[in-house]
Amino acid sequence: MRRLLPLLLVCLLATGATVAASARSAWWWLAAGPLLASACLGGWDLLQRRRPVLRNHPLVGRLRYPAVQVRVPPGSGDAREPFGGDRDGHEYLVPSLRPVEPAEEPPVVRVGGPDCSQPYDMALLNVSAMSFGALSSRAVLALNRGAALGRFAQDTGEGGLSEHHLRGGGDLVWEIGTGYFGCRGADGGFDAREFADKAALPEVKCVSLKLSQGAAPGSGGVLPGVKVSAEIARERKVPAGETVVSPPLHREFSTPRELVLFLARLRELAGGKPTGFKLCVGSRREFLALCGAMVAEGLTPDFVVVDGSEGGTGAGPAGFAGHLGMPLTEGLITVHNALVGVGLRDRVRIGASGRVTTGPDIVTRLAQGADYTNAARAMMRAVGCVGALRCHTGTCPAGVATQDPLRAHALNVADTARRVRRYQRETVRDAVRIMAAMGIREPAGLTPGHLVRRTQPGTVRSYAELYEWLAPGELLAGPPESWATDWKAADPDSFG
C-alpha cells in the first residue's frame, strides 16, 4: 500500500484539476494535463514487470534512468569503445602476433581430485556466495534459473540450502559456514545426518566449507533482525526477527589436520562430490600449515576458493573490508605457489572471488593462478541491483537485498534470469576472445608471463618476473630461502 500513496496523491490532484478545468476555463488544463499524464505514467510503472525499481517507486524511480542509459553494461561482448579504453596501461595482458580462432564452446574446468567420485565441470564464471536472507527469495531464484540456462554454478552462501535454490534447476555449490545453517543441530553444531540428506540432492554438485570471506575475515557474518523473516528463521533454525551473528570460527575442528580430516568426512557424507573450502588468505604460514596437513594425511580438498580482501558485504564490520587479509592477487599467488610447492597443485582446483566483472578480469585471474572465477557484485547488478547501499536495512528499492515481500515481488524472475544468463555468457565469451588474441585456446595455457605491469616509467615486468614461482615439490625437496622460515614454522597441528 505504501508505494501506492504517491500515485494516489497524483491521481487525486489530477482528478481535482480535471474537474476544475472542465468547470471553469481551458487554462486549467495547463495543470490538469501534466497531472493526468503523470498519473497514467505512474500506473504504467506499477503494471510493468521489467524494472523493479519503478514498481516499488512509481514516477520517482525514473530519475535514475537517464544516468544509467549512458553507461556501457559490464560484460557486453559486443560493446565497442570508439574513443579507446580508459585504462592507463599500468597493467595489461600480452597479445600474440599469432592469434588463434576462439573456441566455439566455452571451456570448463574439471573439479574433483583422486578421492572424488563425482567430479564436476565448472564454468569459467559462476555466481559467488550470496545467501538467502541477504538476498530475497526472488533474487535467489532468478540467479538459479540464470545458472540453469547458462550451465554454470550458483554458490548458495552460508545461509542454508533453501527451496528457492532448488526450484530453478541450476547447479549448486552448497556453502557451509560457521553457523552450519542448513545442517545445524539443536546445539548449533554440525548435523551429519541432515548434511548427508541434503548433499545427496542432485542439484548439489559441490560442497564448500567457508573459513572466511574477503570483506570480513575472522568475523562471523551478521544478518540484521529486520531481514530474519519467519521463513529465514525456519531455514536457519534461529528466532525470527532477531539479528543472527555467525560464530567467528568453526566448532568441528581447531587445527589444520583436523580441518583436512573434516573436509574428507564431508566428501564421504556427500557421496564423493567435490568438497573444498573458501578463505581470505591472511598468514602464508597458516596456509602452509594446511598444506603440510594435506601432505601428512595424504588427503586434499578438491578445490580452494580464494576471496580477496577488496570484496564487499553487508554482513561484516565496516572497518574490515580492504584492511584485513590479502588482496586477491596476493592471495591467489600464495595459494597457487603453496600447492605447487608441496606437489599437490594438480589435485586441487583454485577459484578466484573478488571484483571479477569483465572478460579481462577472468583472464587476469587465470594468469595469476586461478582455474575459474566467481562473481557476486556483477551478478547482483545483472539481477537488478542499483547500488543503493541499503542491503543491511531490508529496504532495497530493486527487490534484490530485502525480505520485504512487497519489494521483492517487484523483481521479475523470468526476465532477470535471462539477463543473468546473458551477462555470464557474454563475459565468458569476451574472456575466450581475449585468450584467442593471446594465442591461447584453453585456460591452462595462461601463465604469469602473459600478464605485465608497469612498475615505473619506462620499466615493465611480467608477473613471471615480479613474483617468485615455486617448482612442483620444491618445498618438500628444499625450500628457497624466502619460503624456508614460514615452511619450517608451519605446524599441521596448530594454526598459531
C-alpha positions in Angstrom: 0.0 0.0 0.0 2.8 2.4 0.8 4.1 2.5 -2.7 0.6 3.4 -4.0 0.4 6.6 -1.8 2.4 8.9 -4.1 0.4 7.7 -7.1 -2.9 8.1 -5.3 -2.0 11.6 -4.4 -1.2 12.4 -8.0 -4.4 10.8 -9.1 -6.4 12.9 -6.6 -4.7 16.1 -7.7 -5.2 15.2 -11.4 -8.9 14.5 -10.8 -9.4 17.8 -9.0 -7.6 19.7 -11.7 -9.6 17.9 -14.4 -12.9 18.8 -12.7 -11.8 22.4 -12.3 -10.7 22.5 -15.9 -14.0 21.3 -17.2 -15.9 23.6 -14.9 -14.1 26.9 -15.3 -11.8 27.5 -18.2 -9.3 26.0 -20.7 -6.4 27.4 -18.7 -6.9 24.9 -16.0 -5.8 22.2 -18.5 -2.3 23.5 -18.1 -2.3 22.0 -14.7 -4.6 19.1 -15.3 -2.7 17.8 -18.4 0.6 17.1 -16.7 -1.0 15.6 -13.7 -3.1 13.3 -15.7 -0.1 12.2 -17.7 1.9 11.6 -14.5 -1.0 9.5 -13.1 -1.0 7.4 -16.3 2.7 7.0 -16.3 2.7 6.0 -12.6 0.0 3.5 -13.3 2.2 2.0 -16.1 5.2 1.9 -13.7 3.1 -0.3 -11.3 1.9 -2.6 -14.0 5.2 -3.2 -16.0 7.4 -6.1 -15.0 10.8 -5.3 -16.3 12.0 -2.7 -13.9 11.5 -3.5 -10.2 12.7 0.0 -9.1 9.7 1.5 -11.0 7.3 -1.0 -9.5 8.5 -0.2 -6.0 8.9 3.6 -6.6 6.5 4.8 -9.4 7.5 8.0 -11.1 10.3 8.9 -8.7 12.2 5.8 -9.7 12.6 7.2 -13.2 15.0 9.8 -12.0 17.9 7.3 -12.0 17.5 6.0 -15.6 19.0 8.9 -17.6 22.3 8.3 -15.9 22.1 4.5 -16.5 21.5 4.9 -20.2 24.9 6.4 -20.8 26.7 3.5 -19.1 28.1 0.5 -21.1 26.9 -2.6 -19.3 29.7 -4.8 -17.9 30.5 -8.0 -19.8 28.9 -6.9 -23.0 30.9 -8.9 -25.6 29.5 -6.8 -28.4 30.3 -3.4 -26.8 32.8 -1.2 -28.7 34.9 1.7 -27.5 35.3 4.1 -30.4 37.4 6.5 -28.3 39.6 3.8 -26.8 39.7 2.5 -23.3 40.1 4.5 -20.1 42.9 2.4 -18.6 46.4 3.9 -18.3 48.3 0.8 -19.2 49.5 0.2 -15.7 48.8 -3.5 -16.1 47.9 -5.3 -19.3 47.6 -8.7 -21.0 50.0 -9.7 -23.7 48.5 -10.3 -27.2 50.2 -12.6 -29.7 51.3 -11.9 -33.3 50.0 -15.4 -34.0 46.4 -15.4 -32.6 44.1 -18.3 -32.8 40.4 -18.7 -33.5 38.3 -18.5 -30.3 36.9 -21.8 -29.0 33.4 -22.4 -30.2 32.3 -23.8 -26.8 33.4 -22.0 -23.6 36.0 -24.1 -21.7 35.1 -25.7 -18.5 37.3 -26.9 -15.6 37.0 -30.4 -14.2 36.8 -30.2 -10.4 37.5 -33.4 -8.5 40.7 -34.9 -7.1 41.6 -38.6 -6.7 39.3 -39.0 -3.7 36.3 -37.5 -5.5 33.9 -40.0 -7.3 31.5 -37.4 -8.7 33.7 -34.7 -10.4 32.0 -31.5 -11.7 32.8 -29.4 -14.8 32.9 -25.8 -13.5 32.3 -22.9 -15.8 34.9 -20.1 -16.1 32.5 -17.7 -14.4 29.9 -18.6 -11.7 27.7 -17.0 -9.1 29.7 -16.3 -5.9 28.4 -16.9 -2.4 25.2 -14.9 -1.6 22.8 -16.3 1.0 19.0 -16.4 1.0 18.5 -13.9 3.8 21.0 -11.4 2.4 19.1 -11.7 -1.0 15.4 -12.0 -1.5 13.8 -15.3 -2.5 13.1 -14.0 -6.0 16.7 -12.8 -6.5 18.0 -16.2 -5.4 15.6 -18.0 -7.7 16.5 -15.7 -10.7 20.2 -16.4 -10.2 19.5 -20.1 -10.0 17.4 -20.1 -13.2 20.0 -18.0 -14.9 22.6 -20.6 -13.9 20.4 -23.3 -15.3 20.0 -21.5 -18.6 23.7 -20.8 -18.9 25.1 -24.1 -17.4 27.1 -22.5 -14.7 27.0 -22.8 -10.9 25.5 -20.8 -8.1 27.1 -20.7 -4.6 24.4 -20.8 -2.0 26.2 -18.6 0.5 26.3 -19.7 4.2 22.6 -19.1 4.8 21.5 -22.6 4.0 20.1 -24.6 1.1 16.6 -23.1 0.6 13.8 -24.2 -1.7 14.5 -21.1 -3.8 17.9 -22.5 -4.6 16.4 -25.8 -5.6 13.4 -24.6 -7.7 15.3 -23.2 -10.7 17.1 -26.3 -11.8 20.6 -24.7 -11.6 23.8 -26.4 -10.4 24.6 -25.5 -6.8 27.8 -25.2 -4.7 26.4 -25.6 -1.2 28.4 -23.5 1.2 28.6 -24.4 4.9 29.6 -21.6 7.3 30.4 -21.4 10.9 26.7 -21.4 11.8 26.1 -24.6 9.9 22.9 -23.3 8.6 21.1 -25.9 6.6 22.8 -28.7 8.6 22.6 -27.2 12.1 21.9 -29.4 15.1 19.9 -28.4 18.2 23.1 -27.3 19.9 24.2 -25.1 17.0 26.8 -27.6 15.8 27.1 -29.7 12.7 24.4 -32.3 12.0 25.9 -35.0 9.8 22.7 -36.7 9.0 20.9 -33.6 7.8 24.0 -32.7 5.8 24.2 -36.1 4.1 20.5 -36.0 3.2 20.8 -32.5 1.5 24.2 -33.1 -0.1 22.6 -36.1 -1.8 20.2 -33.9 -3.8 21.0 -33.9 -7.5 21.1 -30.1 -7.6 24.1 -30.0 -5.2 27.2 -30.5 -7.3 29.9 -29.4 -4.8 30.2 -28.6 -1.1 32.3 -25.6 0.1 33.3 -25.0 3.7 33.6 -21.3 4.4 36.6 -20.5 6.6 36.5 -16.7 6.0 35.4 -14.2 3.4 37.2 -11.3 1.9 35.2 -8.5 3.3 35.1 -9.8 6.9 37.9 -12.3 7.6 38.0 -13.5 11.2 34.4 -12.3 11.8 31.2 -14.2 11.6 28.5 -12.9 9.3 25.6 -10.7 10.5 22.0 -10.9 9.3 20.0 -8.0 10.8 16.9 -8.9 12.6 14.8 -6.8 10.1 15.7 -9.4 7.5 15.1 -12.5 9.6 11.7 -13.4 8.4 9.8 -16.5 9.6 11.0 -18.4 6.5 14.6 -17.4 7.1 14.2 -18.4 10.8 13.0 -21.8 9.9 15.7 -22.3 7.4 18.5 -21.3 9.8 16.9 -22.6 12.9 17.1 -19.3 14.7 14.5 -17.0 16.3 12.5 -14.8 13.8 13.1 -11.1 13.9 16.3 -11.3 15.9 19.8 -10.4 14.5 21.8 -13.5 13.6 25.5 -13.4 14.3 27.5 -16.4 13.0 30.4 -17.5 15.2 33.9 -16.3 14.0 35.3 -19.9 13.9 34.2 -23.5 13.3 33.4 -25.8 16.2 34.2 -29.0 14.3 38.0 -28.6 14.1 40.7 -26.5 15.6 43.9 -27.5 13.8 44.9 -27.8 10.1 45.0 -31.5 10.4 41.5 -31.6 11.9 40.3 -29.4 9.1 41.7 -31.7 6.4 40.1 -34.7 8.1 36.8 -32.8 8.4 36.8 -32.0 4.7 37.4 -35.7 3.9 34.5 -36.5 6.1 32.2 -34.0 4.3 33.2 -35.5 1.0 32.3 -39.0 2.2 29.0 -37.9 3.6 28.3 -36.1 0.3 28.7 -39.3 -1.6 32.1 -38.4 -3.2 31.0 -35.0 -4.5 33.8 -32.3 -4.9 34.5 -30.7 -1.5 36.7 -27.8 -0.7 36.9 -24.6 1.3 36.8 -20.8 0.9 39.1 -18.3 2.6 40.6 -14.9 2.5 44.3 -15.6 3.0 46.0 -13.8 5.9 49.1 -15.6 7.1 51.2 -17.5 4.5 52.4 -19.6 7.4 48.9 -20.7 8.3 48.1 -21.8 4.7 51.4 -23.7 4.6 50.3 -25.5 7.8 47.2 -26.6 5.9 49.4 -27.8 3.0 51.6 -29.7 5.5 48.5 -31.4 6.9 47.4 -32.4 3.4 50.8 -34.0 2.8 50.9 -35.7 6.2 47.4 -37.2 5.8 47.6 -37.9 2.1 44.2 -36.0 1.7 43.4 -32.9 -0.3 40.3 -30.8 -0.9 39.0 -30.8 -4.4 39.1 -27.0 -4.7 40.1 -23.9 -2.8 38.2 -20.6 -3.4 40.4 -17.6 -2.7 38.5 -14.5 -1.7 40.2 -11.1 -1.9 40.1 -8.5 0.9 38.7 -6.0 -1.5 35.4 -7.8 -1.6 32.2 -6.4 -0.3 29.4 -7.5 2.1 26.6 -6.0 4.1 27.2 -8.7 6.8 30.6 -7.6 8.2 32.1 -4.7 10.2 32.7 -1.6 8.1 36.4 -1.4 9.1 37.3 -4.9 7.9 36.9 -4.6 4.1 40.2 -3.8 2.4 42.1 -3.7 5.7 42.3 -7.4 6.8 43.7 -10.1 4.7 45.5 -10.3 1.4 44.0 -8.7 -1.8 43.0 -11.2 -4.3 46.2 -11.0 -6.4 48.5 -11.8 -3.5 46.1 -14.4 -2.1 45.8 -16.3 -5.4 49.6 -16.3 -5.9 50.2 -17.5 -2.4 47.7 -20.4 -2.6 48.9 -21.4 -6.0 52.6 -21.4 -5.0 52.0 -23.3 -1.8 50.1 -26.1 -3.5 52.7 -26.3 -6.2 55.5 -26.3 -3.7 54.1 -29.3 -1.9 53.3 -31.1 -5.1 49.5 -31.1 -4.8 48.5 -28.4 -7.3 47.3 -31.0 -9.9 44.9 -32.4 -7.3 43.3 -29.1 -6.2 41.5 -26.5 -8.4 41.6 -22.9 -7.4 38.6 -20.5 -7.7 39.1 -16.7 -7.6 36.4 -14.5 -6.0 36.7 -10.7 -5.7 35.6 -8.0 -8.1 35.5 -10.2 -11.1 33.3 -8.3 -13.5 34.6 -8.4 -17.1 36.3 -10.8 -19.5 39.8 -9.2 -18.9 39.2 -9.8 -15.1 38.7 -13.5 -15.8 41.8 -13.8 -17.9 43.9 -11.8 -15.4 42.9 -14.1 -12.5 43.6 -17.2 -14.6 47.1 -15.9 -15.4 47.7 -15.3 -11.7 47.0 -18.9 -10.8 43.2 -19.5 -10.7 41.3 -22.2 -12.7 37.9 -20.4 -12.6 36.2 -17.4 -11.2 33.2 -16.4 -9.2 31.3 -13.0 -9.2 28.9 -11.6 -6.6 28.7 -7.8 -7.2 28.4 -8.2 -11.0 25.7 -10.9 -10.7 23.8 -8.6 -8.3 23.9 -5.9 -11.0 22.7 -8.4 -13.6 19.8 -9.4 -11.3 18.8 -5.7 -10.9 20.8 -4.2 -8.1 21.1 -0.4 -8.4 23.8 0.1 -5.8 21.6 1.9 -3.3 23.8 0.6 -0.5 20.8 -0.3 1.7 21.4 -4.1 1.7 21.5 -4.3 5.5 18.3 -2.3 6.0 15.9 -4.5 4.2 14.7 -1.6 2.1 16.4 -2.4 -1.2 14.5 -0.4 -3.9 15.1 -3.1 -6.6 13.8 -6.1 -4.5 17.2 -7.8 -4.6 18.6 -7.5 -1.0 15.4 -7.5 1.0 12.9 -9.8 2.8 10.0 -7.4 2.3 7.6 -9.4 0.2 6.2 -6.3 -1.5 9.6 -5.0 -2.5 10.8 -8.5 -3.6 7.6 -9.1 -5.6 8.6 -6.3 -8.0 11.5 -8.4 -9.3 10.5 -10.3 -12.5 12.2 -13.7 -12.1 11.9 -14.8 -15.7 13.2 -11.6 -17.2 16.0 -11.3 -14.7 17.1 -14.9 -15.1 17.7 -14.2 -18.8 19.7 -11.1 -18.0 21.9 -13.2 -15.6 22.5 -15.8 -18.3 23.3 -13.1 -20.9 25.7 -11.4 -18.6 27.6 -14.6 -17.8 27.6 -15.8 -21.4 28.9 -12.5 -22.9 31.5 -12.1 -20.2 32.9 -15.6 -20.7 32.8 -15.1 -24.5 34.8 -11.9 -24.1 37.4 -13.8 -22.0 37.6 -16.5 -24.6 38.2 -13.9 -27.4 40.9 -12.3 -25.3 42.7 -15.6 -24.8 42.4 -16.3 -28.6 44.1 -12.9 -29.3 46.8 -14.0 -26.9 47.3 -17.2 -29.0 45.6 -19.4 -26.3 42.7 -21.7 -26.7 42.5 -23.3 -23.2 42.8 -21.5 -19.8 45.6 -23.9 -18.8 47.8 -22.2 -21.4 47.8 -18.9 -19.5 51.0 -18.2 -17.5 52.2 -15.3 -15.3 54.3 -14.2 -18.3 51.1 -13.3 -20.1 50.3 -10.5 -17.6 52.6 -7.4 -17.5 52.8 -4.5 -15.1 54.5 -1.1 -15.5 56.5 -0.7 -12.3 57.8 2.7 -13.1 58.1 5.0 -16.2 60.0 3.1 -18.9 60.0 -0.2 -17.0 57.6 -3.1 -17.5 57.8 -6.5 -15.9 55.7 -9.6 -16.3 54.2 -11.4 -13.3 56.7 -14.2 -14.0 59.4 -11.7 -13.1 57.6 -9.8 -10.4 56.8 -12.8 -8.2 58.6 -15.9 -7.2 57.1 -19.1 -8.6 57.9 -22.4 -6.9 58.6 -25.6 -8.8 56.5 -28.7 -8.2 57.5 -30.2 -4.9 60.2 -27.6 -4.2 59.1 -27.0 -0.6 59.5 -30.7 0.2 62.8 -31.1 -1.6 64.4 -27.9 -0.2 62.5 -24.6 0.1 64.1 -21.4 -1.2 65.3 -19.0 1.4 62.3 -16.7 1.0 60.0 -19.6 1.9 62.2 -21.6 4.3 61.2 -19.8 7.6 57.5 -20.0 7.0 57.7 -23.6 5.8 59.7 -24.7 8.8 57.4 -22.9 11.3 54.2 -24.3 9.6 52.7 -26.8 12.0 50.0 -29.2 10.7 48.7 -29.4 14.3 48.4 -25.7 15.0 47.2 -22.6 13.3 49.2 -20.5 15.7 
